[in-house]
């Protein structure tokens, strides 16, 4: 399985991260210094590394404003620490990851499956699309849970994990 | 008199195709909505038309990024036909989501290059912005470092017009400053957001924070035109909040479509 993470390049505004940061302030939660946002796609199937990189560069990211990170991951790692976060984790940085719950239609993932075929990669794949919010600042677990449930996830159809 | 034929390309999520069809028909063209799958079954059908339009909407639900999936689909399956159509000098317009498609497939700013070198990204506000805005038409603004635009779609427009916008990803960004200078020098910047008096617009009249307040661009030749505002939503004066129209009955959007129809005639 490939895990593709898309985030804003350094010189471009991370509008979604900034927005969430502002909404956290409006919730009255103190201690958050910054939030950055990444879109995450998990793609499983008979594709190779070159194809995964093509999908990331040609389909899932904007060449002008976004950068990509393509990593392999075992499907069983779905609930463990994401590769992108390994080595970054410390007391002043937390990660909240949001994906659809099993059984809920992931429409973005369905579009990805169609669009991968449009790219000429005619292979059967499975995909899921989610969001990662990197939260900077010393924040308690209960505050992170509050942020996740009030702002980031619709817990009826989505599940979140805090790392 | 030749009947001008316009192709309006639609797909899942397109929602401005009817209004675009009405706009072209109001200008005397015969406009046909064609689903992308139908065009893929008969690719050369594209050359039966004089004008091509990529209408507004939310193609494929704006999944991944607005216009991205349709841009990839059209480029990979119809790319050579679309490029030939553009290079033949036939008028092409992309409105809002259609502009995003043209830019992301690389038909704008230059179809001969056919490579993405600019983008339309998230509005600075992070929100969907929907309102009437003022647009400075750059054709009359030629100066020392700026050519008068060749855009066939905007000939004879006044210095400032008004049109509605409705988008979440309309911030025009070029790959670098040199490209902006090139666009300016070649007269490829067609509309800029402005204040009512023509001065620099601030939010909310600048709805997205585009580089240099750019709202519309065209290719060097002036036949391929992309804009975030919706001309098809202002073809009648009755569509304007104050019922204003350039001739009492029609809005500036009609003048834009009329220019292309007259050009083909």
Interface residues (C-beta under 8 A of the other chain):
Chain A: X12 X13 X15 X16 X18 X19 X58 X59 X60 X62 X63 X64 X65 X107 X108 X111 X112 X114 X115 X118 X119 X120
Chain B: X60 X61 X63 X64 X65 X68 X69 X72 X73 X76 X77 X104 X116 X117 X118 X119 X121 X122 X123 X124 X126 X173 X174 X175
